[in-house]
Amino acid sequence: MRVSAAYALAVHAPISIFAIAGAYMLGTDLATFLVSVFLIQTVGISVGFHRYFSHKGFETSELMKIVMGYLGTLAIIGGPISWSLVHRQHHKHSDTDLDPHSPKHGFIHSAYSWVYTFDVTPKMLASVKDLYKDNVTLTIEKLSFILPYVTLVIAYFLSPVVCASIALAMFTVFLMETSLNCLFHSPTGKVYNSALLSPVFGGSCLHKNHHESYSVNFSKAWYQLDTGYWIIKLIRK
């Protein structure tokens, strides 16, 4: 079952094309773009999909669960369950042939083409059965195909430029997320950090730290700024 491919064809590809064309034809607003990138990447993906849904790293309110889940879907990379399934497989089989986006199969595979070749097995589905049991998370997953479209339609009626800016942010965050697979993992199995890029990626570029020992705080030094953890400190119970 290639859920990733179905999602890529139905959601990612059309919105990516619109993002590029819309930015050219409609223009963009820099403030809207930057705020959208921050909310989607840091709150939606780094804090929500990654540390909350996938790793169960902290507890928060039901409202924040919904907010993080919704924002994560705007990265046009799937829902919280499908994202967590891939990420848990990645940690279990990191940089091996069983890693969904293993760098051993080349840059293009680890950056993008894996979404069209990754097969979801019943055993993999069992690894996220905890997420299927949560009704809120399951609802967000089911709606992940339409939430990005609904968001863009509403934004378009507010302002075509706002719509184009948000679409470009969605596409940008997708590229940011997939770049982690190929830029911070080497074919030889080495994992890297980037303190320079970490604030922009919501802490996700402290990748080596994360793989070495899981903590909800990815920073291990004063100069490693984990902006995602700053958000967690504000919203955790």
C-alpha atoms as an extended CHARMM CRD file, in Angstrom:
* protein
*
       237  EXT
         1         1  MET       CA              0.0000000000        0.0000000000        0.0000000000  PROA      1               0.0000000000
         2         2  ARG       CA              1.6120000000        3.2440000000       -1.0930000000  PROA      2               0.0000000000
         3         3  VAL       CA             -0.1520000000        5.8510000000        0.9840000000  PROA      3               0.0000000000
         4         4  SER       CA              2.6730000000        8.3280000000        0.5050000000  PROA      4               0.0000000000
         5         5  ALA       CA              2.3780000000        8.1660000000       -3.2800000000  PROA      5               0.0000000000
         6         6  ALA       CA             -1.3840000000        8.6700000000       -3.2030000000  PROA      6               0.0000000000
         7         7  TYR       CA             -1.0090000000       11.7030000000       -0.9630000000  PROA      7               0.0000000000
         8         8  ALA       CA              1.8340000000       13.1000000000       -3.0620000000  PROA      8               0.0000000000
         9         9  LEU       CA             -0.2440000000       12.9160000000       -6.2390000000  PROA      9               0.0000000000
        10        10  ALA       CA             -3.4650000000       14.2190000000       -4.6830000000  PROA      10              0.0000000000
        11        11  VAL       CA             -2.1030000000       16.9490000000       -2.4150000000  PROA      11              0.0000000000
        12        12  HSD       CA              1.6110000000       17.6400000000       -2.5710000000  PROA      12              0.0000000000
        13        13  ALA       CA              2.0740000000       17.8490000000       -6.3430000000  PROA      13              0.0000000000
        14        14  PRO       CA             -0.9310000000       20.1290000000       -7.1260000000  PROA      14              0.0000000000
        15        15  ILE       CA             -0.2160000000       22.5110000000       -4.2460000000  PROA      15              0.0000000000
        16        16  SER       CA              3.4910000000       22.6440000000       -5.0980000000  PROA      16              0.0000000000
        17        17  ILE       CA              2.6590000000       23.6260000000       -8.6690000000  PROA      17              0.0000000000
        18        18  PHE       CA              0.1750000000       26.2300000000       -7.4430000000  PROA      18              0.0000000000
        19        19  ALA       CA              2.7340000000       27.5920000000       -4.9580000000  PROA      19              0.0000000000
        20        20  ILE       CA              5.2740000000       28.2670000000       -7.6920000000  PROA      20              0.0000000000
        21        21  ALA       CA              2.7530000000       29.5640000000      -10.2220000000  PROA      21              0.0000000000
        22        22  GLY       CA              0.8630000000       31.5900000000       -7.6110000000  PROA      22              0.0000000000
        23        23  ALA       CA              3.9790000000       33.3030000000       -6.3380000000  PROA      23              0.0000000000
        24        24  TYR       CA              4.8010000000       34.3160000000       -9.9010000000  PROA      24              0.0000000000
        25        25  MET       CA              1.3190000000       35.4320000000      -10.9800000000  PROA      25              0.0000000000
        26        26  LEU       CA             -0.2160000000       36.7290000000       -7.7470000000  PROA      26              0.0000000000
        27        27  GLY       CA              2.8360000000       37.8510000000       -5.8120000000  PROA      27              0.0000000000
        28        28  THR       CA              3.6370000000       37.1840000000       -2.1500000000  PROA      28              0.0000000000
        29        29  ASP       CA              3.6420000000       39.0130000000        1.1390000000  PROA      29              0.0000000000
        30        30  LEU       CA              6.9110000000       38.4560000000        3.0080000000  PROA      30              0.0000000000
        31        31  ALA       CA              5.4300000000       38.7700000000        6.5040000000  PROA      31              0.0000000000
        32        32  THR       CA              2.6560000000       36.2600000000        5.7430000000  PROA      32              0.0000000000
        33        33  PHE       CA              5.1800000000       33.8800000000        4.2120000000  PROA      33              0.0000000000
        34        34  LEU       CA              7.6060000000       34.0260000000        7.1550000000  PROA      34              0.0000000000
        35        35  VAL       CA              4.9100000000       33.6890000000        9.8280000000  PROA      35              0.0000000000
        36        36  SER       CA              3.3900000000       30.7540000000        7.9270000000  PROA      36              0.0000000000
        37        37  VAL       CA              6.7620000000       29.0000000000        7.6230000000  PROA      37              0.0000000000
        38        38  PHE       CA              7.3400000000       29.4040000000       11.3610000000  PROA      38              0.0000000000
        39        39  LEU       CA              3.9010000000       28.1200000000       12.3360000000  PROA      39              0.0000000000
        40        40  ILE       CA              3.9910000000       25.1540000000        9.9530000000  PROA      40              0.0000000000
        41        41  GLN       CA              7.6290000000       24.1120000000       10.4520000000  PROA      41              0.0000000000
        42        42  THR       CA              8.2210000000       24.8670000000       14.1220000000  PROA      42              0.0000000000
        43        43  VAL       CA              4.7770000000       24.4240000000       15.6980000000  PROA      43              0.0000000000
        44        44  GLY       CA              3.2440000000       21.9660000000       13.2320000000  PROA      44              0.0000000000
        45        45  ILE       CA              6.1560000000       19.6820000000       12.3430000000  PROA      45              0.0000000000
        46        46  SER       CA              9.0380000000       20.0470000000       14.8130000000  PROA      46              0.0000000000
        47        47  VAL       CA              6.8640000000       20.3690000000       17.9260000000  PROA      47              0.0000000000
        48        48  GLY       CA              3.6530000000       18.6700000000       16.7900000000  PROA      48              0.0000000000
        49        49  PHE       CA              4.2390000000       15.8440000000       14.3260000000  PROA      49              0.0000000000
        50        50  HSD       CA              7.7740000000       15.0960000000       15.5470000000  PROA      50              0.0000000000
        51        51  ARG       CA              7.9580000000       15.5180000000       19.3030000000  PROA      51              0.0000000000
        52        52  TYR       CA              4.3010000000       15.2490000000       20.2990000000  PROA      52              0.0000000000
        53        53  PHE       CA              2.6630000000       12.7130000000       17.9680000000  PROA      53              0.0000000000
        54        54  SER       CA              5.6320000000       10.5850000000       16.9180000000  PROA      54              0.0000000000
        55        55  HSD       CA              7.7170000000       10.5160000000       20.1020000000  PROA      55              0.0000000000
        56        56  LYS       CA              5.0670000000       11.3000000000       22.7460000000  PROA      56              0.0000000000
        57        57  GLY       CA              7.6380000000       13.6320000000       24.2560000000  PROA      57              0.0000000000
        58        58  PHE       CA              5.2960000000       15.8600000000       26.2540000000  PROA      58              0.0000000000
        59        59  GLU       CA              1.6730000000       16.3910000000       27.2060000000  PROA      59              0.0000000000
        60        60  THR       CA             -0.4730000000       19.3530000000       26.2610000000  PROA      60              0.0000000000
        61        61  SER       CA             -4.1190000000       20.3810000000       25.9770000000  PROA      61              0.0000000000
        62        62  GLU       CA             -6.6060000000       18.9620000000       23.4720000000  PROA      62              0.0000000000
        63        63  LEU       CA             -6.8000000000       22.3810000000       21.8340000000  PROA      63              0.0000000000
        64        64  MET       CA             -3.0430000000       22.4900000000       21.2540000000  PROA      64              0.0000000000
        65        65  LYS       CA             -3.1580000000       18.9320000000       19.9170000000  PROA      65              0.0000000000
        66        66  ILE       CA             -5.6810000000       20.0740000000       17.3050000000  PROA      66              0.0000000000
        67        67  VAL       CA             -3.6820000000       23.2300000000       16.4810000000  PROA      67              0.0000000000
        68        68  MET       CA             -0.4130000000       21.3130000000       16.0620000000  PROA      68              0.0000000000
        69        69  GLY       CA             -2.0730000000       18.5780000000       14.0550000000  PROA      69              0.0000000000
        70        70  TYR       CA             -3.7460000000       21.0700000000       11.7320000000  PROA      70              0.0000000000
        71        71  LEU       CA             -0.5790000000       23.1250000000       11.2080000000  PROA      71              0.0000000000
        72        72  GLY       CA              1.4100000000       19.9550000000       10.5150000000  PROA      72              0.0000000000
        73        73  THR       CA             -0.9270000000       18.9860000000        7.6740000000  PROA      73              0.0000000000
        74        74  LEU       CA             -0.0720000000       22.2910000000        5.9810000000  PROA      74              0.0000000000
        75        75  ALA       CA              3.4500000000       20.9880000000        5.3390000000  PROA      75              0.0000000000
        76        76  ILE       CA              1.8050000000       18.8940000000        2.5740000000  PROA      76              0.0000000000
        77        77  ILE       CA              3.7020000000       15.8570000000        3.8100000000  PROA      77              0.0000000000
        78        78  GLY       CA              0.7590000000       13.8630000000        5.2140000000  PROA      78              0.0000000000
        79        79  GLY       CA             -1.1270000000       13.5960000000        8.5010000000  PROA      79              0.0000000000
        80        80  PRO       CA              0.1790000000       12.9900000000       12.0270000000  PROA      80              0.0000000000
        81        81  ILE       CA             -0.2420000000        9.2180000000       11.8470000000  PROA      81              0.0000000000
        82        82  SER       CA              1.3270000000        8.6820000000        8.4230000000  PROA      82              0.0000000000
        83        83  TRP       CA              4.1680000000       11.0760000000        9.3220000000  PROA      83              0.0000000000
        84        84  SER       CA              4.7770000000        9.2760000000       12.6140000000  PROA      84              0.0000000000
        85        85  LEU       CA              4.7240000000        5.8790000000       10.9180000000  PROA      85              0.0000000000
        86        86  VAL       CA              7.4960000000        6.9270000000        8.5440000000  PROA      86              0.0000000000
        87        87  HSD       CA              9.4740000000        8.6080000000       11.3140000000  PROA      87              0.0000000000
        88        88  ARG       CA              9.2720000000        5.6360000000       13.6630000000  PROA      88              0.0000000000
        89        89  GLN       CA             10.4680000000        3.3690000000       10.8590000000  PROA      89              0.0000000000
        90        90  HSD       CA             13.2940000000        5.8200000000       10.2290000000  PROA      90              0.0000000000
        91        91  HSD       CA             14.4580000000        5.6140000000       13.8470000000  PROA      91              0.0000000000
        92        92  LYS       CA             14.0740000000        1.8430000000       13.9990000000  PROA      92              0.0000000000
        93        93  HSD       CA             16.0510000000        1.2510000000       10.7900000000  PROA      93              0.0000000000
        94        94  SER       CA             18.0660000000        4.4630000000       10.4890000000  PROA      94              0.0000000000
        95        95  ASP       CA             20.2730000000        4.6100000000        7.3840000000  PROA      95              0.0000000000
        96        96  THR       CA             19.6870000000        0.9710000000        6.4460000000  PROA      96              0.0000000000
        97        97  ASP       CA             17.7960000000       -0.4470000000        3.4740000000  PROA      97              0.0000000000
        98        98  LEU       CA             14.6630000000       -0.5500000000        5.6580000000  PROA      98              0.0000000000
        99        99  ASP       CA             14.8490000000        3.1790000000        6.3780000000  PROA      99              0.0000000000
       100       100  PRO       CA             12.0350000000        4.7520000000        4.2720000000  PROA      100             0.0000000000
       101       101  HSD       CA             14.3130000000        7.5830000000        3.1050000000  PROA      101             0.0000000000
       102       102  SER       CA             17.7140000000        5.9650000000        3.4830000000  PROA      102             0.0000000000
       103       103  PRO       CA             20.6200000000        8.0040000000        2.0360000000  PROA      103             0.0000000000
       104       104  LYS       CA             22.1320000000        4.7080000000        0.8830000000  PROA      104             0.0000000000
       105       105  HSD       CA             19.8290000000        4.8910000000       -2.1370000000  PROA      105             0.0000000000
       106       106  GLY       CA             21.0090000000        8.3100000000       -3.2410000000  PROA      106             0.0000000000
       107       107  PHE       CA             20.2410000000       11.9810000000       -2.7440000000  PROA      107             0.0000000000
       108       108  ILE       CA             17.0890000000       12.0940000000       -4.8850000000  PROA      108             0.0000000000
       109       109  HSD       CA             15.5980000000        9.0660000000       -3.1370000000  PROA      109             0.0000000000
       110       110  SER       CA             16.2070000000       10.3640000000        0.3810000000  PROA      110             0.0000000000
       111       111  ALA       CA             15.0130000000       13.8530000000       -0.5430000000  PROA      111             0.0000000000
       112       112  TYR       CA             11.8840000000       13.0690000000       -2.5050000000  PROA      112             0.0000000000
       113       113  SER       CA             11.3440000000        9.9640000000       -4.6050000000  PROA      113             0.0000000000
       114       114  TRP       CA             10.9010000000        7.6840000000       -1.5570000000  PROA      114             0.0000000000
       115       115  VAL       CA              7.3120000000        8.9580000000       -1.2170000000  PROA      115             0.0000000000
       116       116  TYR       CA              6.4510000000        7.1640000000       -4.4630000000  PROA      116             0.0000000000
       117       117  THR       CA              8.1340000000        3.8620000000       -3.5540000000  PROA      117             0.0000000000
       118       118  PHE       CA              7.5560000000        3.4380000000        0.1790000000  PROA      118             0.0000000000
       119       119  ASP       CA              5.3230000000        0.4400000000        0.9040000000  PROA      119             0.0000000000
       120       120  VAL       CA              3.3110000000        0.4490000000        4.1310000000  PROA      120             0.0000000000
       121       121  THR       CA              2.9780000000       -3.0480000000        5.6090000000  PROA      121             0.0000000000
       122       122  PRO       CA              0.5780000000       -4.3010000000        8.3210000000  PROA      122             0.0000000000
       123       123  LYS       CA              3.5450000000       -4.5750000000       10.6960000000  PROA      123             0.0000000000
       124       124  MET       CA              4.3340000000       -0.9090000000       10.1550000000  PROA      124             0.0000000000
       125       125  LEU       CA              0.7070000000        0.0400000000       10.8050000000  PROA      125             0.0000000000
       126       126  ALA       CA              0.9390000000       -1.7950000000       14.1210000000  PROA      126             0.0000000000
       127       127  SER       CA              3.7470000000        0.5780000000       15.1470000000  PROA      127             0.0000000000
       128       128  VAL       CA              1.2800000000        3.4930000000       15.2140000000  PROA      128             0.0000000000
       129       129  LYS       CA             -1.7260000000        1.7210000000       16.7250000000  PROA      129             0.0000000000
       130       130  ASP       CA             -1.4660000000        4.0430000000       19.7270000000  PROA      130             0.0000000000
       131       131  LEU       CA             -2.2020000000        6.9970000000       17.4540000000  PROA      131             0.0000000000
       132       132  TYR       CA             -5.1360000000        5.2610000000       15.7590000000  PROA      132             0.0000000000
       133       133  LYS       CA             -6.7560000000        4.8510000000       19.1740000000  PROA      133             0.0000000000
       134       134  ASP       CA             -6.9430000000        8.6230000000       19.6730000000  PROA      134             0.0000000000
       135       135  ASN       CA            -10.0540000000       10.0320000000       17.9740000000  PROA      135             0.0000000000
       136       136  VAL       CA             -8.6840000000       13.5560000000       17.5660000000  PROA      136             0.0000000000
       137       137  THR       CA             -5.4630000000       12.3520000000       15.9650000000  PROA      137             0.0000000000
       138       138  LEU       CA             -7.3460000000        9.9300000000       13.7030000000  PROA      138             0.0000000000
       139       139  THR       CA             -9.7290000000       12.6890000000       12.5780000000  PROA      139             0.0000000000
       140       140  ILE       CA             -6.8390000000       14.9980000000       11.6920000000  PROA      140             0.0000000000
       141       141  GLU       CA             -5.2160000000       12.1570000000        9.7460000000  PROA      141             0.0000000000
       142       142  LYS       CA             -8.4070000000       11.5380000000        7.7620000000  PROA      142             0.0000000000
       143       143  LEU       CA             -8.7290000000       15.2530000000        7.0100000000  PROA      143             0.0000000000
       144       144  SER       CA             -5.0740000000       15.6890000000        6.0180000000  PROA      144             0.0000000000
       145       145  PHE       CA             -5.9750000000       15.3470000000        2.3320000000  PROA      145             0.0000000000
       146       146  ILE       CA             -8.3460000000       18.3200000000        2.4000000000  PROA      146             0.0000000000
       147       147  LEU       CA             -7.1360000000       20.6690000000        5.1580000000  PROA      147             0.0000000000
       148       148  PRO       CA             -4.4240000000       22.2930000000        2.9870000000  PROA      148             0.0000000000
       149       149  TYR       CA             -6.9790000000       22.9230000000        0.2330000000  PROA      149             0.0000000000
       150       150  VAL       CA             -9.5830000000       24.3260000000        2.6350000000  PROA      150             0.0000000000
       151       151  THR       CA             -6.9400000000       26.6280000000        4.0970000000  PROA      151             0.0000000000
       152       152  LEU       CA             -5.9360000000       27.9570000000        0.6860000000  PROA      152             0.0000000000
       153       153  VAL       CA             -9.5310000000       28.4950000000       -0.4370000000  PROA      153             0.0000000000
       154       154  ILE       CA            -10.3450000000       30.5020000000        2.6850000000  PROA      154             0.0000000000
       155       155  ALA       CA             -7.0990000000       32.4560000000        2.3260000000  PROA      155             0.0000000000
       156       156  TYR       CA             -7.8750000000       33.2170000000       -1.3290000000  PROA      156             0.0000000000
       157       157  PHE       CA            -11.1770000000       34.8410000000       -0.4110000000  PROA      157             0.0000000000
       158       158  LEU       CA             -9.3430000000       36.9540000000        2.1550000000  PROA      158             0.0000000000
       159       159  SER       CA             -6.6220000000       37.9110000000       -0.3140000000  PROA      159             0.0000000000
       160       160  PRO       CA             -5.0940000000       36.1650000000       -3.3460000000  PROA      160             0.0000000000
       161       161  VAL       CA             -1.6660000000       37.3720000000       -2.2440000000  PROA      161             0.0000000000
       162       162  VAL       CA             -2.1430000000       35.8700000000        1.2200000000  PROA      162             0.0000000000
       163       163  CYS       CA             -3.2240000000       32.6150000000       -0.4230000000  PROA      163             0.0000000000
       164       164  ALA       CA             -0.1490000000       32.5390000000       -2.6490000000  PROA      164             0.0000000000
       165       165  SER       CA              2.1070000000       33.3530000000        0.3160000000  PROA      165             0.0000000000
       166       166  ILE       CA              0.7040000000       30.5100000000        2.4180000000  PROA      166             0.0000000000
       167       167  ALA       CA              0.9680000000       28.0700000000       -0.4960000000  PROA      167             0.0000000000
       168       168  LEU       CA              4.6020000000       29.0330000000       -0.9960000000  PROA      168             0.0000000000
       169       169  ALA       CA              5.1960000000       28.5140000000        2.7320000000  PROA      169             0.0000000000
       170       170  MET       CA              3.6430000000       25.0300000000        2.5040000000  PROA      170             0.0000000000
       171       171  PHE       CA              5.9390000000       24.1120000000       -0.3660000000  PROA      171             0.0000000000
       172       172  THR       CA              8.9610000000       25.6330000000        1.3830000000  PROA      172             0.0000000000
       173       173  VAL       CA              8.3710000000       23.6710000000        4.5860000000  PROA      173             0.0000000000
       174       174  PHE       CA              7.9890000000       20.4650000000        2.5810000000  PROA      174             0.0000000000
       175       175  LEU       CA             11.4240000000       21.1150000000        1.0500000000  PROA      175             0.0000000000
       176       176  MET       CA             12.8600000000       21.9620000000        4.4680000000  PROA      176             0.0000000000
       177       177  GLU       CA             11.5570000000       18.7150000000        5.9520000000  PROA      177             0.0000000000
       178       178  THR       CA             12.6960000000       16.4500000000        3.1460000000  PROA      178             0.0000000000
       179       179  SER       CA             16.1110000000       18.1390000000        3.0750000000  PROA      179             0.0000000000
       180       180  LEU       CA             16.7510000000       16.8310000000        6.5910000000  PROA      180             0.0000000000
       181       181  ASN       CA             16.7970000000       13.2920000000        5.2000000000  PROA      181             0.0000000000
       182       182  CYS       CA             19.5840000000       13.9150000000        2.7330000000  PROA      182             0.0000000000
       183       183  LEU       CA             21.5870000000       16.7730000000        4.2810000000  PROA      183             0.0000000000
       184       184  PHE       CA             21.9590000000       15.4540000000        7.8260000000  PROA      184             0.0000000000
       185       185  HSD       CA             22.3600000000       11.7390000000        7.0830000000  PROA      185             0.0000000000
       186       186  SER       CA             25.2670000000       10.3930000000        5.0530000000  PROA      186             0.0000000000
       187       187  PRO       CA             25.3360000000        7.1280000000        3.0530000000  PROA      187             0.0000000000
       188       188  THR       CA             27.9750000000        5.8910000000        5.5140000000  PROA      188             0.0000000000
       189       189  GLY       CA             25.5970000000        6.2170000000        8.4600000000  PROA      189             0.0000000000
       190       190  LYS       CA             26.9080000000        9.4540000000        9.9630000000  PROA      190             0.0000000000
       191       191  VAL       CA             24.3700000000       11.9680000000       11.3230000000  PROA      191             0.0000000000
       192       192  TYR       CA             25.0570000000       15.6830000000       11.6030000000  PROA      192             0.0000000000
       193       193  ASN       CA             23.9200000000       18.8130000000       13.4440000000  PROA      193             0.0000000000
       194       194  SER       CA             23.6020000000       22.3640000000       12.1740000000  PROA      194             0.0000000000
       195       195  ALA       CA             23.4470000000       24.9530000000       14.9300000000  PROA      195             0.0000000000
       196       196  LEU       CA             23.2880000000       27.6670000000       12.2780000000  PROA      196             0.0000000000
       197       197  LEU       CA             20.0770000000       26.3930000000       10.6650000000  PROA      197             0.0000000000
       198       198  SER       CA             18.4870000000       25.0590000000       13.8420000000  PROA      198             0.0000000000
       199       199  PRO       CA             16.4440000000       28.1900000000       14.7590000000  PROA      199             0.0000000000
       200       200  VAL       CA             14.8760000000       28.2780000000       11.2910000000  PROA      200             0.0000000000
       201       201  PHE       CA             13.9960000000       24.5650000000       11.3810000000  PROA      201             0.0000000000
       202       202  GLY       CA             12.4970000000       24.6820000000       14.8710000000  PROA      202             0.0000000000
       203       203  GLY       CA             15.4230000000       22.7070000000       16.2990000000  PROA      203             0.0000000000
       204       204  SER       CA             15.1540000000       19.8220000000       13.8280000000  PROA      204             0.0000000000
       205       205  CYS       CA             18.6530000000       20.4880000000       12.4710000000  PROA      205             0.0000000000
       206       206  LEU       CA             20.1080000000       19.3030000000       15.7760000000  PROA      206             0.0000000000
       207       207  HSD       CA             19.6870000000       15.9390000000       14.1570000000  PROA      207             0.0000000000
       208       208  LYS       CA             22.7250000000       14.1500000000       15.5890000000  PROA      208             0.0000000000
       209       209  ASN       CA             21.6720000000       15.0800000000       19.1110000000  PROA      209             0.0000000000
       210       210  HSD       CA             18.1920000000       13.7300000000       18.4880000000  PROA      210             0.0000000000
       211       211  HSD       CA             19.4130000000       10.3880000000       17.1750000000  PROA      211             0.0000000000
       212       212  GLU       CA             21.9890000000        9.8710000000       19.9100000000  PROA      212             0.0000000000
       213       213  SER       CA             19.5690000000       10.1010000000       22.8340000000  PROA      213             0.0000000000
       214       214  TYR       CA             15.9750000000       11.2320000000       22.6900000000  PROA      214             0.0000000000
       215       215  SER       CA             15.0380000000       14.2530000000       24.7380000000  PROA      215             0.0000000000
       216       216  VAL       CA             12.2430000000       16.7090000000       24.0490000000  PROA      216             0.0000000000
       217       217  ASN       CA             15.0000000000       19.3460000000       24.1250000000  PROA      217             0.0000000000
       218       218  PHE       CA             17.3290000000       18.7490000000       21.1690000000  PROA      218             0.0000000000
       219       219  SER       CA             19.9330000000       21.2880000000       22.3270000000  PROA      219             0.0000000000
       220       220  LYS       CA             23.0760000000       20.1170000000       24.1050000000  PROA      220             0.0000000000
       221       221  ALA       CA             25.0400000000       23.3770000000       24.0600000000  PROA      221             0.0000000000
       222       222  TRP       CA             24.3160000000       27.0780000000       24.6000000000  PROA      222             0.0000000000
       223       223  TYR       CA             24.8300000000       27.8910000000       20.9180000000  PROA      223             0.0000000000
       224       224  GLN       CA             22.3750000000       25.1960000000       19.7520000000  PROA      224             0.0000000000
       225       225  LEU       CA             19.0890000000       27.0990000000       19.7250000000  PROA      225             0.0000000000
       226       226  ASP       CA             16.1000000000       24.7580000000       19.8180000000  PROA      226             0.0000000000
       227       227  THR       CA             13.1950000000       27.1130000000       19.0720000000  PROA      227             0.0000000000
       228       228  GLY       CA             10.8000000000       24.1730000000       19.0550000000  PROA      228             0.0000000000
       229       229  TYR       CA             11.6210000000       23.4500000000       22.6880000000  PROA      229             0.0000000000
       230       230  TRP       CA             10.9060000000       27.0840000000       23.5580000000  PROA      230             0.0000000000
       231       231  ILE       CA              7.3840000000       26.5650000000       22.2420000000  PROA      231             0.0000000000
       232       232  ILE       CA              7.0270000000       23.3010000000       24.1690000000  PROA      232             0.0000000000
       233       233  LYS       CA              7.8780000000       25.0520000000       27.4360000000  PROA      233             0.0000000000
       234       234  LEU       CA              4.9390000000       27.3990000000       26.7970000000  PROA      234             0.0000000000
       235       235  ILE       CA              2.3190000000       24.7790000000       25.9170000000  PROA      235             0.0000000000
       236       236  ARG       CA              3.1940000000       21.6380000000       27.8690000000  PROA      236             0.0000000000
       237       237  LYS       CA              1.1470000000       20.6020000000       30.9000000000  PROA      237             0.0000000000
